């Protein structure tokens, strides 16, 4: 076990150090953004929240929705929908409807209907109607320090698919480190217990070795979580990288057409029942959460009510099946392929576990300390290896690898 632990470390110690540094870089930016309460439109905060609410046109929420006021508590949604669709029939005649939406804006409650490349905007206060540009889905990805660290951490900065193999391989190496390190530790612990030395922490072999052993034990559980979730994400990113490459045009060929949208047209007759079901689901699932946006659409063949509710940083997007009222995730049967082998939802959960946000700020600090532990263990392990090799070299044994 000792030989395996030492040999594997020789090949990947610099990469584990790299991953530790870039990982705490991401977490450091996130913690700064959260503790200083930066604006929702801050690039780092937008980067922190991107992809959480679904891929492409599944996501409705944008950074501006966190600051938007809520719709009035006594707002007449049924009457408003009837007025909105009446205005739509006048302006767009029999055109197919991609979605109908009621949202609060700085000017008051507003209705919107998307039909192909035409967006009808209806002011419920004045009754005025206008045709405007089609809004972007969700937020664009602004340049941010967080995403620079993230690209380095995932190695997508280098824009080469073969590089994506490194993280899964290093993840396996980390798993070997943890297993062999714990094996050796418990062998030592058993030997010490036989001579009545039962402490879990002891000093022996100099301070580098002592601290290496202490920090390994203290951080083992956290590093196991980070390693396993990181291996899962690395595998998914590898598959996703090849998925994207397969959709690139061949040299000299025009760009491939975008896959068709998963949003399919609605009929006016569907909307009243979808509205009622979605409002009931909002009141049951998010009691007391003020409503900011309600969008009715069909996505992946499923009638949906998309609700954006809450205040400030507590604002969230929730999707409901507008037939059953059941809350649905960003991965459901009938949704388009996203390129991730286990689906978008599983990938996002794994990211939350990997960065610790699944447990809130406590989890994030655990993750940050795990990153520091990985950095120290890489440095101390490398130093101990150098000391051992130097002693062997002085006795004429110059091989870098030995058992």
C-alpha positions in Angstrom: 0.0 0.0 0.0 2.8 2.4 0.8 4.5 1.8 -2.6 1.2 2.3 -4.4 0.5 5.5 -2.5 4.0 6.8 -3.3 4.1 5.8 -6.9 0.7 7.2 -7.8 1.5 10.5 -6.1 4.6 10.9 -8.2 2.5 11.1 -11.4 -0.4 13.3 -10.3 0.8 15.5 -7.4 1.2 18.6 -9.5 -2.3 18.2 -10.9 -3.9 17.6 -7.5 -2.1 20.8 -6.4 -3.5 22.6 -9.5 -7.1 21.3 -8.8 -6.8 22.4 -5.2 -5.7 25.9 -6.1 -8.3 26.5 -8.8 -11.1 24.8 -6.7 -10.6 27.2 -3.7 -10.4 30.0 -6.3 -13.9 29.2 -7.4 -15.1 28.8 -3.8 -13.4 32.0 -2.6 -15.1 34.0 -5.3 -18.5 32.4 -4.3 -18.0 33.1 -0.6 -17.1 36.7 -1.3 -20.1 37.2 -3.5 -22.5 35.6 -0.9 -21.1 37.3 2.2 -20.8 40.8 0.6 -24.3 40.4 -0.9 -23.3 41.6 -4.4 -26.1 42.6 -6.8 -27.9 39.8 -8.8 -26.5 41.5 -11.9 -22.9 41.2 -10.7 -21.0 38.9 -13.2 -19.7 36.6 -10.5 -23.2 36.2 -9.0 -24.7 35.5 -12.4 -22.0 32.9 -13.0 -22.7 31.3 -9.6 -26.4 30.9 -10.5 -26.1 30.0 -14.2 -27.4 26.6 -15.4 -29.2 25.9 -12.0 -32.6 26.5 -13.5 -32.2 24.4 -16.6 -30.6 24.3 -20.1 -31.4 26.7 -22.9 -35.0 27.8 -23.2 -36.1 25.8 -20.1 -34.8 28.6 -17.9 -37.1 31.6 -17.5 -35.6 33.4 -14.5 -33.0 36.1 -15.1 -30.9 38.2 -12.8 -33.4 41.1 -13.0 -36.1 38.9 -11.5 -34.4 38.9 -8.1 -34.9 42.6 -7.8 -38.3 42.8 -9.4 -41.4 43.6 -7.2 -44.1 41.0 -6.7 -47.5 41.0 -8.4 -50.3 42.5 -6.2 -51.7 40.0 -3.7 -55.3 40.6 -5.0 -54.3 40.4 -8.7 -57.1 38.9 -10.9 -55.1 36.3 -12.9 -58.1 34.8 -14.7 -59.4 38.2 -15.8 -55.9 39.3 -16.8 -55.3 36.1 -18.9 -58.6 36.7 -20.7 -57.7 40.3 -21.5 -54.2 39.3 -22.6 -55.4 36.6 -25.0 -58.1 39.0 -26.4 -55.4 41.5 -27.2 -53.3 38.7 -28.7 -56.1 37.7 -31.1 -56.5 41.2 -32.3 -52.8 41.8 -32.8 -51.7 38.3 -34.0 -54.9 36.9 -35.3 -54.7 33.1 -35.5 -50.9 32.8 -35.0 -49.7 29.9 -32.8 -48.9 30.8 -29.2 -45.5 29.6 -27.8 -46.2 30.9 -24.3 -48.4 33.3 -22.4 -46.9 35.1 -19.4 -48.0 37.5 -16.6 -45.1 39.3 -14.9 -44.5 42.3 -12.7 -42.4 45.1 -14.1 -41.4 48.5 -12.9 -44.4 49.9 -14.8 -46.9 47.5 -13.2 -48.4 44.1 -14.1 -47.6 43.2 -17.8 -48.7 40.4 -20.0 -46.6 38.8 -22.8 -47.4 36.4 -25.5 -44.7 34.9 -27.7 -45.6 33.7 -31.2 -42.7 32.6 -33.3 -40.5 35.6 -33.7 -43.2 38.1 -32.5 -43.6 39.2 -28.9 -46.8 40.9 -27.9 -46.5 43.0 -24.7 -49.7 44.1 -23.0 -50.0 46.7 -20.2 -52.8 45.7 -17.9 -53.0 49.2 -16.4 -53.4 51.2 -19.6 -54.6 48.4 -22.0 -51.9 49.4 -24.5 -50.4 46.8 -26.7 -47.1 46.7 -28.6 -45.0 44.3 -30.5 -41.4 44.0 -29.3 -38.2 42.1 -29.8 -38.1 38.5 -28.6 -36.3 38.5 -25.2 -33.2 36.4 -24.6 -33.8 33.2 -22.6 -32.3 33.5 -19.1 -29.0 35.4 -18.9 -26.1 35.6 -21.2 -22.7 34.4 -19.8 -20.7 37.5 -18.9 -17.0 37.4 -18.4 -16.3 36.8 -14.7 -13.5 35.8 -12.4 -15.5 32.8 -11.2 -15.9 31.4 -14.7 -12.2 32.0 -15.4 -11.3 29.8 -12.3 -14.0 27.3 -13.4 -12.6 26.9 -16.9 -9.2 26.4 -15.5 -10.5 23.9 -12.9 -12.4 21.9 -15.5 -9.5 22.4 -18.0 -11.9 23.6 -20.7 -9.7 26.6 -21.0 -7.4 24.5 -23.2 -10.3 23.6 -25.6 -9.0 20.1 -26.3 -11.1 17.0 -25.7 -8.1 14.9 -24.7 -7.5 17.2 -21.7 -10.9 16.3 -20.3 -9.5 12.8 -19.7 -7.2 14.2 -17.0 -9.8 15.0 -14.4 -11.4 11.5 -14.4 -7.9 9.9 -14.2 -6.8 12.2 -11.4 -10.1 11.5 -9.6 -9.2 7.8 -9.6 -5.7 8.6 -8.3 -7.3 10.7 -5.5 -9.5 7.7 -4.6 -6.4 5.5 -4.5 -4.6 8.1 -2.3 -7.5 8.2 0.2 -7.9 4.4 0.3 -4.2 3.6 0.7 -3.6 6.5 3.1 -6.5 5.3 5.4 -5.3 1.7 5.1 -1.8 2.7 6.3 -3.2 4.9 9.0 -5.4 2.2 10.5 -2.5 -0.2 10.4 -0.4 2.2 12.4 -3.4 2.8 14.8 -3.8 -0.9 15.4 -0.1 -1.3 16.1 -0.1 1.6 18.5 -3.2 0.2 20.3 -1.4 -3.0 21.0 1.1 -1.1 23.0 -1.6 0.9 24.8 -1.2 4.1 22.8 -4.8 4.8 21.8 -4.7 8.4 20.6 -5.9 9.1 17.1 -3.3 11.9 16.6 0.4 11.5 17.4 3.7 13.1 16.5 6.3 10.9 14.8 8.6 11.2 11.8 9.1 15.0 11.9 6.5 17.7 11.4 5.9 17.3 7.7 4.9 13.7 8.2 3.0 14.4 11.4 1.0 17.2 9.8 0.4 15.2 6.7 -1.1 12.4 8.8 -3.2 14.7 11.0 -4.7 16.7 8.1 -5.3 13.5 6.1 -7.3 12.1 8.9 -9.2 15.3 9.7 -10.1 15.9 6.1 -10.6 12.3 4.8 -14.5 12.3 4.9 -14.7 15.7 3.2 -12.1 14.7 0.6 -14.0 11.5 -0.2 -17.2 13.5 -0.9 -15.3 16.0 -3.1 -13.4 13.2 -4.9 -16.5 11.0 -5.7 -18.6 14.0 -6.8 -15.7 15.3 -8.8 -15.2 12.0 -10.6 -18.9 11.9 -11.5 -18.7 15.5 -12.9 -15.5 14.8 -14.7 -17.0 11.8 -16.4 -20.1 13.8 -17.4 -18.0 16.7 -18.6 -15.9 14.2 -20.7 -19.1 12.8 -22.3 -20.5 16.3 -22.8 -17.3 17.5 -24.5 -17.6 14.7 -27.1 -21.3 15.4 -27.5 -20.6 19.1 -28.4 -17.7 18.0 -30.7 -20.0 15.7 -32.6 -22.3 18.7 -33.4 -19.5 21.0 -34.7 -19.4 21.4 -38.5 -16.7 19.6 -40.5 -13.9 21.9 -41.8 -15.2 24.0 -44.6 -18.8 23.1 -43.9 -21.5 25.6 -42.8 -22.6 25.6 -39.1 -25.1 22.9 -38.3 -28.7 24.0 -37.6 -29.7 24.3 -34.0 -31.8 21.5 -32.6 -35.5 22.4 -32.6 -36.9 24.0 -29.5 -38.7 21.8 -27.0 -41.4 24.4 -26.7 -44.5 23.6 -28.9 -47.6 25.8 -29.5 -50.5 26.1 -27.2 -54.2 26.7 -28.0 -56.3 29.3 -26.3 -58.6 26.6 -24.9 -55.7 25.0 -22.9 -54.7 28.2 -21.0 -57.5 28.7 -18.4 -57.1 25.2 -16.9 -53.3 25.5 -17.0 -53.6 28.8 -15.2 -55.8 27.4 -12.5 -53.6 24.3 -11.9 -50.4 26.3 -11.8 -51.8 28.9 -9.4 -53.0 26.1 -7.0 -49.6 24.4 -7.2 -47.9 27.7 -6.4 -50.0 28.4 -3.4 -49.6 24.8 -2.1 -45.9 24.3 -2.8 -44.6 27.9 -2.1 -47.0 29.2 0.6 -46.3 32.8 1.4 -43.9 33.3 -1.5 -45.1 36.3 -3.5 -45.4 35.7 -7.2 -43.4 37.7 -9.7 -43.8 35.7 -13.0 -46.2 33.1 -14.2 -45.5 31.6 -17.7 -47.7 29.0 -19.4 -46.2 26.8 -22.1 -45.8 23.3 -23.4 -42.2 21.9 -23.0 -41.1 18.5 -24.2 -44.8 17.7 -24.7 -45.7 18.6 -21.1 -48.1 21.5 -20.3 -46.2 23.6 -17.8 -46.7 26.5 -15.5 -43.3 28.2 -14.7 -43.5 30.2 -11.5 -40.9 32.7 -10.3 -41.6 33.6 -6.7 -40.0 35.0 -3.6 -38.2 38.2 -2.6 -34.6 39.2 -3.1 -32.1 36.4 -3.0 -34.9 33.9 -2.0 -36.4 34.3 -5.5 -36.6 31.0 -7.3 -38.0 29.4 -10.4 -40.2 26.3 -10.0 -41.8 24.3 -12.8 -45.2 22.6 -12.4 -47.0 20.1 -14.6 -49.9 22.3 -15.6 -52.2 19.2 -15.9 -51.4 17.4 -12.6 -50.0 20.3 -10.5 -46.9 18.2 -9.7 -43.6 20.0 -9.3 -41.2 18.8 -12.1 -37.4 18.9 -12.4 -35.2 20.1 -15.2 -34.9 16.4 -16.4 -38.1 14.6 -17.3 -39.2 12.1 -19.9 -39.8 13.8 -23.2 -37.3 16.6 -22.6 -34.6 17.0 -25.3 -31.2 15.5 -24.9 -28.7 17.8 -23.1 -25.6 15.7 -23.6 -25.2 14.7 -20.0 -25.5 10.9 -19.6 -27.5 11.1 -16.4 -29.5 14.2 -17.3 -29.3 17.9 -16.4 -30.9 17.5 -13.0 -28.4 14.9 -11.8 -25.5 17.0 -13.1 -26.7 20.1 -11.1 -27.2 18.0 -7.9 -23.6 16.6 -8.3 -22.3 20.2 -8.7 -24.0 21.3 -5.5 -22.5 18.4 -3.6 -19.1 19.0 -5.1 -19.0 22.7 -4.1 -20.8 22.1 -0.8 -23.8 24.4 -1.6 -26.1 21.4 -1.1 -25.6 22.1 2.7 -25.6 25.8 2.4 -22.7 28.0 3.6 -21.6 25.3 6.1 -21.0 23.0 3.2 -19.2 25.6 1.2 -16.7 26.2 4.1 -16.2 22.5 4.4 -15.4 22.4 0.7 -13.1 25.4 1.0 -11.2 23.7 3.9 -11.0 20.5 1.9 -9.4 22.4 -1.0 -6.8 23.8 1.4 -6.2 20.3 2.8 -5.6 19.0 -0.7 -3.1 21.8 -1.4 -1.2 21.0 1.8 -1.3 17.3 1.3 0.1 17.7 -2.3 2.9 19.9 -1.0 3.8 17.9 2.1 3.5 14.6 0.1 5.8 16.0 -2.6 8.3 17.2 0.0 8.4 13.9 1.8 8.9 12.1 -1.5 11.8 14.5 -2.3 13.4 13.8 1.1 13.2 10.1 0.6 14.6 10.2 -2.9 17.4 12.5 -1.9 18.5 10.0 0.8 18.3 7.1 -1.7 20.3 9.1 -4.3 23.1 9.8 -1.8 23.4 6.0 -1.4 23.6 5.5 -5.1 20.0 4.5 -5.7 18.8 7.2 -8.2 15.6 5.6 -9.5 12.5 7.9 -9.2 10.3 4.9 -8.6 10.9 2.1 -6.1 8.8 -0.4 -4.1 
